[in-house]
Amino acid sequence: MTPRGVRAHFNPVVSAADAWLGRGKGGLRSKELAAYVGAQVVGGIGGALLANAMFAVPLGWSTTQRGGVGQWLGEFVATAGLVFLIFALVRSDRAGSAPAAVGAYIGAAYWFTSSTSFANPAVTIARAFSDTFAGIAPGSILLFVVAQPAGRTTRADRLIRPADLARMRDHDRSHRPLTQRTRPGTVGR
């Protein structure tokens, strides 16, 4: 069993879904959720500042204005899709595929959403610290951060039962890699 508190959450929306759906059954507790969200935001800001330093971008607030119904809807769609993907993987016993699948989804959502798929309130806040094409002006943050949790409230999170959250945490110990579950020559048949 995975020790309590060891999780790979980088997104406050995903952490909040874990807390809400797993309440009383191993999900994040309120204090843990607050600590996770704080760490996610601070970590995102630290990452943005580090990237600025690596690429010699001067310190300062982003001046990239983002807004409008189309971009807010894009954030809603991007976040709903992300939550749907994560919960579908857990429900179908494919949680081990989540790292690659989430990365691929966010990469694709960059192109199919009008907002370029921030899909994460911590990332949205952090990108205000980078005055680059990827940044977001501080005045544009609020409605992005409102649209993202709204995407979580779609019925996408109903794909998972609270018991599935515990199964996701224990997945790596209880499931063998695909190559060990199939006989040679049967993959893809």
ZADO-1210 file (C-alpha; in nm, 4 decimals, padded with zeros to 6 digits):
<atoms>
<atom x="00.0000" y="00.0000" z="00.0000" code="MET" pos="1"/>
<atom x="00.1252" y="00.3490" z="-00.0830" code="THR" pos="2"/>
<atom x="00.2102" y="00.5486" z="00.2304" code="PRO" pos="3"/>
<atom x="-00.0453" y="00.8157" z="00.3161" code="ARG" pos="4"/>
<atom x="00.0540" y="01.1467" z="00.1613" code="GLY" pos="5"/>
<atom x="00.2610" y="01.0064" z="-00.1257" code="VAL" pos="6"/>
<atom x="00.0815" y="01.1183" z="-00.4393" code="ARG" pos="7"/>
<atom x="00.1705" y="01.2714" z="-00.7729" code="ALA" pos="8"/>
<atom x="-00.0579" y="01.5730" z="-00.7691" code="HIS" pos="9"/>
<atom x="00.0561" y="01.8795" z="-00.9596" code="PHE" pos="10"/>
<atom x="-00.2884" y="02.0285" z="-01.0194" code="ASN" pos="11"/>
<atom x="-00.5160" y="02.1797" z="-00.7515" code="PRO" pos="12"/>
<atom x="-00.8246" y="02.0761" z="-00.9504" code="VAL" pos="13"/>
<atom x="-00.7159" y="01.7107" z="-00.9490" code="VAL" pos="14"/>
<atom x="-00.6274" y="01.7330" z="-00.5789" code="SER" pos="15"/>
<atom x="-00.9689" y="01.8852" z="-00.5009" code="ALA" pos="16"/>
<atom x="-01.1384" y="01.6052" z="-00.6956" code="ALA" pos="17"/>
<atom x="-00.9396" y="01.3510" z="-00.4930" code="ASP" pos="18"/>
<atom x="-01.0484" y="01.5206" z="-00.1693" code="ALA" pos="19"/>
<atom x="-01.4129" y="01.5445" z="-00.2726" code="TRP" pos="20"/>
<atom x="-01.4545" y="01.1985" z="-00.4188" code="LEU" pos="21"/>
<atom x="-01.2381" y="01.0216" z="-00.1645" code="GLY" pos="22"/>
<atom x="-01.3717" y="01.1864" z="00.1515" code="ARG" pos="23"/>
<atom x="-01.3776" y="00.9278" z="00.4257" code="GLY" pos="24"/>
<atom x="-01.2215" y="00.6675" z="00.1980" code="LYS" pos="25"/>
<atom x="-00.8562" y="00.7645" z="00.1696" code="GLY" pos="26"/>
<atom x="-00.8825" y="01.0867" z="-00.0312" code="GLY" pos="27"/>
<atom x="-00.6980" y="01.4002" z="00.0680" code="LEU" pos="28"/>
<atom x="-00.8147" y="01.5529" z="00.3942" code="ARG" pos="29"/>
<atom x="-00.8902" y="01.9270" z="00.4101" code="SER" pos="30"/>
<atom x="-00.5564" y="02.0118" z="00.5736" code="LYS" pos="31"/>
<atom x="-00.3699" y="01.7970" z="00.3231" code="GLU" pos="32"/>
<atom x="-00.5567" y="01.9606" z="00.0347" code="LEU" pos="33"/>
<atom x="-00.4599" y="02.3062" z="00.1598" code="ALA" pos="34"/>
<atom x="-00.0955" y="02.1983" z="00.1894" code="ALA" pos="35"/>
<atom x="-00.0992" y="02.0426" z="-00.1584" code="TYR" pos="36"/>
<atom x="-00.2520" y="02.3522" z="-00.3193" code="VAL" pos="37"/>
<atom x="-00.0011" y="02.5773" z="-00.1446" code="GLY" pos="38"/>
<atom x="00.2883" y="02.3578" z="-00.2558" code="ALA" pos="39"/>
<atom x="00.1525" y="02.3387" z="-00.6109" code="GLN" pos="40"/>
<atom x="00.1303" y="02.7177" z="-00.6426" code="VAL" pos="41"/>
<atom x="00.4699" y="02.7828" z="-00.4795" code="VAL" pos="42"/>
<atom x="00.6287" y="02.5082" z="-00.6890" code="GLY" pos="43"/>
<atom x="00.4778" y="02.6500" z="-01.0076" code="GLY" pos="44"/>
<atom x="00.6052" y="02.9987" z="-00.9302" code="ILE" pos="45"/>
<atom x="00.9490" y="02.8587" z="-00.8478" code="GLY" pos="46"/>
<atom x="00.9496" y="02.6680" z="-01.1761" code="GLY" pos="47"/>
<atom x="00.8541" y="02.9800" z="-01.3733" code="ALA" pos="48"/>
<atom x="01.1288" y="03.1818" z="-01.2058" code="LEU" pos="49"/>
<atom x="01.3824" y="02.9045" z="-01.2717" code="LEU" pos="50"/>
<atom x="01.2817" y="02.8876" z="-01.6390" code="ALA" pos="51"/>
<atom x="01.3159" y="03.2662" z="-01.6616" code="ASN" pos="52"/>
<atom x="01.6677" y="03.2409" z="-01.5198" code="ALA" pos="53"/>
<atom x="01.7672" y="02.9572" z="-01.7560" code="MET" pos="54"/>
<atom x="01.6524" y="03.1520" z="-02.0613" code="PHE" pos="55"/>
<atom x="01.7686" y="03.4947" z="-01.9358" code="ALA" pos="56"/>
<atom x="01.4147" y="03.6334" z="-01.9201" code="VAL" pos="57"/>
<atom x="01.4099" y="03.9420" z="-01.6965" code="PRO" pos="58"/>
<atom x="01.2055" y="03.9201" z="-01.3770" code="LEU" pos="59"/>
<atom x="00.8657" y="04.0823" z="-01.4054" code="GLY" pos="60"/>
<atom x="00.4955" y="04.0262" z="-01.4468" code="TRP" pos="61"/>
<atom x="00.3566" y="03.8907" z="-01.7688" code="SER" pos="62"/>
<atom x="00.1982" y="04.1460" z="-01.9990" code="THR" pos="63"/>
<atom x="00.0186" y="03.8868" z="-02.2148" code="THR" pos="64"/>
<atom x="-00.3515" y="03.9682" z="-02.1887" code="GLN" pos="65"/>
<atom x="-00.5791" y="03.6660" z="-02.2125" code="ARG" pos="66"/>
<atom x="-00.9523" y="03.6704" z="-02.1831" code="GLY" pos="67"/>
<atom x="-01.2889" y="03.6497" z="-02.3435" code="GLY" pos="68"/>
<atom x="-01.5579" y="03.3890" z="-02.3459" code="VAL" pos="69"/>
<atom x="-01.3745" y="03.1715" z="-02.6003" code="GLY" pos="70"/>
<atom x="-01.0602" y="03.1422" z="-02.3876" code="GLN" pos="71"/>
<atom x="-01.2558" y="03.0837" z="-02.0661" code="TRP" pos="72"/>
<atom x="-01.4569" y="02.8151" z="-02.2423" code="LEU" pos="73"/>
<atom x="-01.1278" y="02.6682" z="-02.3656" code="GLY" pos="74"/>
<atom x="-01.0078" y="02.6403" z="-02.0044" code="GLU" pos="75"/>
<atom x="-01.3357" y="02.4788" z="-01.9008" code="PHE" pos="76"/>
<atom x="-01.3042" y="02.2219" z="-02.1822" code="VAL" pos="77"/>
<atom x="-00.9328" y="02.1591" z="-02.1197" code="ALA" pos="78"/>
<atom x="-00.9856" y="02.0975" z="-01.7483" code="THR" pos="79"/>
<atom x="-01.2983" y="01.8841" z="-01.7959" code="ALA" pos="80"/>
<atom x="-01.1090" y="01.6695" z="-02.0465" code="GLY" pos="81"/>
<atom x="-00.8117" y="01.6347" z="-01.8133" code="LEU" pos="82"/>
<atom x="-01.0316" y="01.5248" z="-01.5220" code="VAL" pos="83"/>
<atom x="-01.2202" y="01.2869" z="-01.7500" code="PHE" pos="84"/>
<atom x="-00.8941" y="01.1340" z="-01.8746" code="LEU" pos="85"/>
<atom x="-00.7479" y="01.0805" z="-01.5272" code="ILE" pos="86"/>
<atom x="-01.0646" y="00.9288" z="-01.3864" code="PHE" pos="87"/>
<atom x="-01.1228" y="00.7104" z="-01.6928" code="ALA" pos="88"/>
<atom x="-00.7703" y="00.5708" z="-01.6600" code="LEU" pos="89"/>
<atom x="-00.8257" y="00.4928" z="-01.2932" code="VAL" pos="90"/>
<atom x="-01.1652" y="00.3366" z="-01.3535" code="ARG" pos="91"/>
<atom x="-01.0279" y="00.1146" z="-01.6286" code="SER" pos="92"/>
<atom x="-00.7286" y="-00.0004" z="-01.4215" code="ASP" pos="93"/>
<atom x="-00.4847" y="00.1941" z="-01.6389" code="ARG" pos="94"/>
<atom x="-00.3632" y="00.4452" z="-01.3799" code="ALA" pos="95"/>
<atom x="-00.0064" y="00.3473" z="-01.4602" code="GLY" pos="96"/>
<atom x="-00.0552" y="00.5102" z="-01.8000" code="SER" pos="97"/>
<atom x="-00.1563" y="00.8423" z="-01.6454" code="ALA" pos="98"/>
<atom x="00.1815" y="01.0210" z="-01.6629" code="PRO" pos="99"/>
<atom x="00.2207" y="00.9693" z="-02.0375" code="ALA" pos="100"/>
<atom x="-00.1493" y="01.0131" z="-02.1109" code="ALA" pos="101"/>
<atom x="-00.1763" y="01.3386" z="-01.9145" code="VAL" pos="102"/>
<atom x="00.1339" y="01.4775" z="-02.0842" code="GLY" pos="103"/>
<atom x="00.0006" y="01.3821" z="-02.4264" code="ALA" pos="104"/>
<atom x="-00.3421" y="01.5286" z="-02.3467" code="TYR" pos="105"/>
<atom x="-00.2032" y="01.8629" z="-02.2278" code="ILE" pos="106"/>
<atom x="00.0231" y="01.8776" z="-02.5343" code="GLY" pos="107"/>
<atom x="-00.2720" y="01.8110" z="-02.7636" code="ALA" pos="108"/>
<atom x="-00.5034" y="02.0474" z="-02.5738" code="ALA" pos="109"/>
<atom x="-00.2523" y="02.3255" z="-02.6347" code="TYR" pos="110"/>
<atom x="-00.3560" y="02.2987" z="-02.9995" code="TRP" pos="111"/>
<atom x="-00.7291" y="02.2216" z="-02.9723" code="PHE" pos="112"/>
<atom x="-00.8276" y="02.4846" z="-02.7162" code="THR" pos="113"/>
<atom x="-00.8409" y="02.8585" z="-02.7704" code="SER" pos="114"/>
<atom x="-00.6684" y="02.9188" z="-02.4363" code="SER" pos="115"/>
<atom x="-00.3646" y="02.6955" z="-02.5064" code="THR" pos="116"/>
<atom x="-00.4759" y="02.4697" z="-02.2214" code="SER" pos="117"/>
<atom x="-00.3453" y="02.5950" z="-01.8917" code="PHE" pos="118"/>
<atom x="-00.5955" y="02.3510" z="-01.7260" code="ALA" pos="119"/>
<atom x="-00.4312" y="02.4056" z="-01.3876" code="ASN" pos="120"/>
<atom x="-00.4794" y="02.6982" z="-01.1463" code="PRO" pos="121"/>
<atom x="-00.1246" y="02.6628" z="-01.0085" code="ALA" pos="122"/>
<atom x="00.0207" y="02.6826" z="-01.3600" code="VAL" pos="123"/>
<atom x="-00.2030" y="02.9780" z="-01.4411" code="THR" pos="124"/>
<atom x="-00.0767" y="03.1713" z="-01.1395" code="ILE" pos="125"/>
<atom x="00.2849" y="03.0704" z="-01.2082" code="ALA" pos="126"/>
<atom x="00.2685" y="03.1846" z="-01.5700" code="ARG" pos="127"/>
<atom x="00.1973" y="03.5387" z="-01.4478" code="ALA" pos="128"/>
<atom x="00.5627" y="03.5450" z="-01.3381" code="PHE" pos="129"/>
<atom x="00.6945" y="03.4985" z="-01.6929" code="SER" pos="130"/>
<atom x="00.6691" y="03.7810" z="-01.9457" code="ASP" pos="131"/>
<atom x="00.6818" y="03.5512" z="-02.2476" code="THR" pos="132"/>
<atom x="00.4318" y="03.4294" z="-02.5084" code="PHE" pos="133"/>
<atom x="00.3314" y="03.1577" z="-02.2587" code="ALA" pos="134"/>
<atom x="00.2569" y="03.4043" z="-01.9788" code="GLY" pos="135"/>
<atom x="-00.0701" y="03.5486" z="-01.8565" code="ILE" pos="136"/>
<atom x="-00.1140" y="03.9009" z="-01.7260" code="ALA" pos="137"/>
<atom x="-00.2173" y="03.9099" z="-01.3580" code="PRO" pos="138"/>
<atom x="-00.5432" y="04.0822" z="-01.4511" code="GLY" pos="139"/>
<atom x="-00.6391" y="03.7870" z="-01.6720" code="SER" pos="140"/>
<atom x="-00.5896" y="03.5177" z="-01.4072" code="ILE" pos="141"/>
<atom x="-00.9164" y="03.5337" z="-01.2137" code="LEU" pos="142"/>
<atom x="-01.1556" y="03.4091" z="-01.4789" code="LEU" pos="143"/>
<atom x="-00.9119" y="03.1392" z="-01.5931" code="PHE" pos="144"/>
<atom x="-00.8928" y="03.0140" z="-01.2349" code="VAL" pos="145"/>
<atom x="-01.2743" y="03.0226" z="-01.2127" code="VAL" pos="146"/>
<atom x="-01.3204" y="02.8315" z="-01.5406" code="ALA" pos="147"/>
<atom x="-01.0798" y="02.5516" z="-01.4442" code="GLN" pos="148"/>
<atom x="-01.2594" y="02.4227" z="-01.1316" code="PRO" pos="149"/>
<atom x="-01.5878" y="02.4683" z="-01.3176" code="ALA" pos="150"/>
<atom x="-01.4545" y="02.2140" z="-01.5687" code="GLY" pos="151"/>
<atom x="-01.4084" y="01.9699" z="-01.2827" code="ARG" pos="152"/>
<atom x="-01.7732" y="02.0010" z="-01.1889" code="THR" pos="153"/>
<atom x="-01.8819" y="01.8376" z="-01.5125" code="THR" pos="154"/>
<atom x="-02.0038" y="01.4821" z="-01.4857" code="ARG" pos="155"/>
<atom x="-01.6545" y="01.3637" z="-01.5815" code="ALA" pos="156"/>
<atom x="-01.5695" y="01.3010" z="-01.2170" code="ASP" pos="157"/>
<atom x="-01.8638" y="01.0637" z="-01.1856" code="ARG" pos="158"/>
<atom x="-01.6674" y="00.8045" z="-01.3801" code="LEU" pos="159"/>
<atom x="-01.4837" y="00.7171" z="-01.0633" code="ILE" pos="160"/>
<atom x="-01.6056" y="00.5812" z="-00.7353" code="ARG" pos="161"/>
<atom x="-01.4286" y="00.6709" z="-00.4079" code="PRO" pos="162"/>
<atom x="-01.3008" y="00.3141" z="-00.3816" code="ALA" pos="163"/>
<atom x="-01.1251" y="00.3666" z="-00.7156" code="ASP" pos="164"/>
<atom x="-00.9095" y="00.6401" z="-00.5592" code="LEU" pos="165"/>
<atom x="-00.7524" y="00.3891" z="-00.3221" code="ALA" pos="166"/>
<atom x="-00.7023" y="00.1510" z="-00.6116" code="ARG" pos="167"/>
<atom x="-00.5173" y="00.4246" z="-00.8032" code="MET" pos="168"/>
<atom x="-00.2805" y="00.4777" z="-00.5113" code="ARG" pos="169"/>
<atom x="-00.2078" y="00.1071" z="-00.4886" code="ASP" pos="170"/>
<atom x="-00.1892" y="00.0505" z="-00.8646" code="HIS" pos="171"/>
<atom x="00.1881" y="00.0341" z="-00.9055" code="ASP" pos="172"/>
<atom x="00.2243" y="-00.2438" z="-00.6497" code="ARG" pos="173"/>
<atom x="-00.0705" y="-00.4512" z="-00.7620" code="SER" pos="174"/>
<atom x="-00.0286" y="-00.4431" z="-01.1398" code="HIS" pos="175"/>
<atom x="00.2493" y="-00.5746" z="-01.3532" code="ARG" pos="176"/>
<atom x="00.3638" y="-00.3949" z="-01.6677" code="PRO" pos="177"/>
<atom x="00.1816" y="-00.4861" z="-01.9878" code="LEU" pos="178"/>
<atom x="00.4830" y="-00.6813" z="-02.1109" code="THR" pos="179"/>
<atom x="00.4542" y="-00.9159" z="-01.8120" code="GLN" pos="180"/>
<atom x="00.0782" y="-00.9657" z="-01.8504" code="ARG" pos="181"/>
<atom x="00.0793" y="-01.0931" z="-02.2061" code="THR" pos="182"/>
<atom x="00.2437" y="-01.3763" z="-02.3849" code="ARG" pos="183"/>
<atom x="00.5055" y="-01.2911" z="-02.6469" code="PRO" pos="184"/>
<atom x="00.3467" y="-01.2114" z="-02.9813" code="GLY" pos="185"/>
<atom x="-00.0004" y="-01.1358" z="-02.8397" code="THR" pos="186"/>
<atom x="00.0297" y="-00.7616" z="-02.7824" code="VAL" pos="187"/>
<atom x="-00.2125" y="-00.5768" z="-03.0090" code="GLY" pos="188"/>
<atom x="-00.4116" y="-00.8824" z="-03.1084" code="ARG" pos="189"/>
</atoms>
